[in-house]
Amino acid sequence: MRIVLILLSAFFFANCAHYRDFEIALDRIESQVRDNPALAQKTLDSIAQFEFTNLCVESRYVLLDTYCKYRLNKEGKDDTRIRKAEAYFYKKGNHYQKMMALFLHAQILKNAGFYHESMMKFKESLYEGEKIEDHFMLGQIYTQMFLLCIPNTDSDQLLFAQKALSEYQQYQDSLYILDGEINLAISYYNQHQYDSCVELLNQTKEKAILLKDTLGFSKSLLFLAECEISRGNYYSAFEYLQTIQGIPTFRYTSRSNTLLAMTYAGLHQKDSA
């Protein structure tokens, strides 16, 4: 009997040490996931999932893993794991963990096309985020809500874009502020406020040059071209699109080609007239 107790005690302490190691690893990942998600993901991938028998550790792992994928622009499609983590954090987590689990679940629902359910989750996440005043995540939440409105041309998209920009301004990160301003300009465009859109995009274009942000610069030019086409200014649109073609890291080739075709058609119409 004594031998059995000794073996059980040894197993218990070994198990505790094992989970302490996981906790330390997860703490380290949590501190780097926002700034270096690729490195955080690499560390997470090295942790064997089949070893998880502790619900707390498993939930933290799932939360960090899903967040890494979000930060690396990898679309999540299976909500089973995050739903389980969300249920755990709803009972035993802090406001940050609840907010993140709800936000990531909402993102997965958005990717799967469940827009109404996704919006409800984002609003729940927003409620938790406001309790801790996490301006970065509040900006992320409002941004996703803004993007969710676009396919349905929902009038709330302008409000959400303004809210996202306000949160990023409080977070005080120039690149996120720039991104928020571009989204606000897109919202102006979708509301047919073309003059406001062009004015703001000209500002973001200049800011992007100062910040050496080629992505922000190319996005500004792309949406400027789109806005100028809507206003019938095809020569201006053509100049913007030509500049975009010379940016090696440009991501929106398909959209650029479509706009270029529209520009050629518009120029041909003007020449014919």
N, C-alpha and C positions, 0 to 999 in steps of 0.2 A: 504494500500500500504506500509506504514511504517513497519507494522508487517511482511509483506512478505519479505521486504528487511532485516529486523533484522534476520529472520529465515534463509534466504539465506546466510547472513554474518556469522551467527553462524555455519551453515553447512560447509561453505568454510573454516573457521578457524579450525573447528574440523577435517576436511579432511586433511588440511595442517599438523596439529599436528600428525594425524594418519600416514602420509607418512614420517614425520620426525622420528617417532619411527622406522619405517621400515628401513629408511636410516641408523640410528644409529646401528640397529641390523645387517644390511648388512656390515657396516664398521667393526664391531666387528668380524663377520664371516670371512671377507676378510683377517683380520690380523692373523687368526688361521688356515685357510683352508689348507695351505701347511704342517704345522707341526702337526696338529691334525684334520685330515679330518673327523674322526668319530664324534668328538664333534661338529664340524661345521655342519655336516649333521644332527645331532640331533636337533640343533637349527633351521636349515632350515625347517626340517619336522614339527616343531611347528608353523611355519608361514602358515596361511591359504591362499592357492593360489587363491581361488575364490574372495578374497578381492582386488586383483590387478586390478586397472583401470588406473594406471599410467604406461606408456610404459617404462619409464626409470627404475623405480623400478622393474618392471616385468623382464626386460632384465638383470638387475644385478642379480636378484634372479636366473634366468635360468642359467646364466653363472656360478655362484657359485655352484649351485646344480649339474650341469653337471660335473664341475671340481671335486667336492667332490666324485662323483661316479667314475670318472677316477682314482683318488688317492686311492680309496678303491677297485680298480680292478673290478668294476662292469661295464660290457659292456653296453654302450648306443646303442640303436637300432632305436629309433624314433628321426629323425633329424628335425622334424617340429618346436619344441620349439627353438632349438639352431639356426636354420636357421633364424627364426624371430628375435632373439636377435642379430645375426650377421648382419642382414640388418640394425637394429637400430644403432649398434655401428659403422658400416661402415660410417654412416652419422654424428653421434654425439659423438662417443666415442673417447678415447685417443688411443695411439698406443698399450698400454698394453691390453686394452679391445678388440681391433681389433684382436690382436695376439691370445688372449685366445679363442675368439669366433671361429676364423678360425681353430685353432688347435683342439678344441673339436669337431667341425663339421667334420674335417678330420678324427679324431679318430672314430667317428660314421660311417662314410663312409667306413673306413677300416674294422671295425667289420662286416659291412653288405656285404663286398666282392667287393666293388666298388674301386678297387685298383688304377686305373688311376686317377679317380676324387679325391680320397683321397690324392694322391701324389701332385696333383695340389694345393689342399688346404694347405697341409703342406708347400709347397714352398711359398705360399702367406703369411702364418703365419711366416715363416722364415724371409721374407722381413720386416715384422713389428717388429719382435723381434730384428733384427739387428739395428733398429733405436734407440732402448732403451738399447741395450747391456745387455739384461737379460740372463746371462750365464746359469742359471738353466734351463729356458724354452728353450733356444737354444739347450742345451744338450738333453732335452726331445724331441724336434722336430726332431733333427738328429737321435736320437735313434729310434723313430717311423718310420722314413724314411728308416733306416737300416733294421728294422724288415719287413717293407713292401717289401723290395727287396728280402728277403730270399726265398719265395715260387717260385719266377721266376729265382732264381740264378743270379740275376742282378749283374754285375761287380761293379756297383756303391756302393754296400753294404760296401765294404772295405773303400771307401772314406767317407761315412756317419758315419761309426763306428769310424774312425779317428777324424772326425770333432766333434762328440759327446764327445769323450774322451777329446779333447782339450778344449771344453766348460766347462766340469765338472772340469777340472784341474784349469781353471780360476775361477770357482765357489768355489773351494777349500773345497770340502766336500769329506772326505776319502771314505765313503761308495759309493757315486755316482762315484767317480774315479774308485773304484774297479769294480763296475758294468760295467762301460765303458770299462775297460780293458778286462773283460770277453767277452763282445760283440765283441771287436776287435779280440780276440782269436777265437771266433766262425767264424768271417769273414775270418780269415786266414784258418780255417778248410774248409770252404765252397769253398775257392779258391785253396784247396789242398796243402796249405803251412803248412804241418803237423809239421815240425821241429819248425817253428816260433810259431805255435799254442801251442805245448807242452811247449816250453820255457816260454811263457807268462803265461800259466795256472799254471805252477809250481810257478811262482812269485805271482800270485793272491791267490793261495792256502795258501802260507806263510803269505801274507798280511791279509787274512781273519782270520787266527789264531790269529794274533796280534790284530786285530780289534774286535775279538770275534763275528764275523759275520758268523753264522752257515749257512745261506742261501748262501752267497758268497762262503763259504768253500765247501758246497755240490754241488753247480753248477760247481765249478772248478773241483772237482773230477769226476763229471758226464761227463763233456766234455773231461777231460783227458782220461777217460776210452774209450769214443767214438773215440778219436784220436788214442789211442794205438791200438784199434781193427783195425782201418784203416791201421795202420802200421804193423799189424800182431803180436803185442806184447801182447798176450792174458793173460800171467801171470800177467803183470803189470795192465792190465785192470781189471782182477779178484780181485786183491788187492784193487784197488780203489772202486770197486762196493761193496766189502765186508765192507769197512769202511763206505760207504754211508748207508748200511743197519742198522748200529748202531746209526744213527742220528735220534732222535725222531721227529724232525720237518721237516724231508725231504719231499719235495712236489712232486718229479718227479718219483713216484713209478712205474708207467706204463712204462716210458722210461727206467728206471733202469732195470726192469724185462726183457724188450726186449733186452737190451745190455747184460744182464747176459746170456740169451739164446744164443746170438751170440758168447759170450765168451766160453760157454760150447762147442758149435759146433766147434769153432776154436781150443780149447784144444784137443778135441776128434780127430780132423783131424791130429794134430801134433803127438798125441800118436800113431795113426794108422800108420802114416808114419814112 
